[in-house]
Amino acid sequence: MFFESVRTEEINPRLADIELPAWLGPPVNEMGTLLPMERLLARSDNVVLNLAFVRAYRAGCSFQVEIAFRQGDLHGGDFLELHMMAMYATPRFTLRAGEPLPDRLLRWGVRFSDGRKLTSIDDRSGEPSAPLLQAMHQGGGETGSMLGGTRLWLWPLPPPEPFELAVEWPMGGIGLTIVELDGAAIVAAGRRSTDFWP
């Protein structure tokens, strides 16, 4: 025999016992409570952003945003770049202090009634000690038009009062757009969330 086991004990790690930090994303053992939204956030000649629903968990909530694209008068390469900038990992840009953000960067944010603001482009190096908003992208589509989405994870839950969700994407023709959401409804839904297994 060429390869032989040198271990005498059986190794059986229990990956399910590894707890991921709550700020990392939706919990894997929790169902969450669905709050349908169907709110058109913004529309341009080539892009539509629609907040389909919020799924509330005990520790945070995710916003499911559908992104629809159409090519229209865009050159094929420009259309592909538009899609890629929205659908894949948020690009990291090295900027000097005071330098404007690149137009191709899709930006998300929330602002609470006390003035605190979180964005999807905040520096998230290391483990956060404060609230956090991060974007997780999903893609798909067909020639000439495409439908994909972004899931925004907000940790922890917002305060139980109205707060703002903001988006801006100059490359997609989306100027700064702000909508108000009901924090009390999201917090109440989070309290109703149940585990998949006891």
Order of alpha helices (4+ residues) and beta strands (2+ residues): beta-beta-beta-alpha-beta-beta-beta-beta-beta-beta-alpha
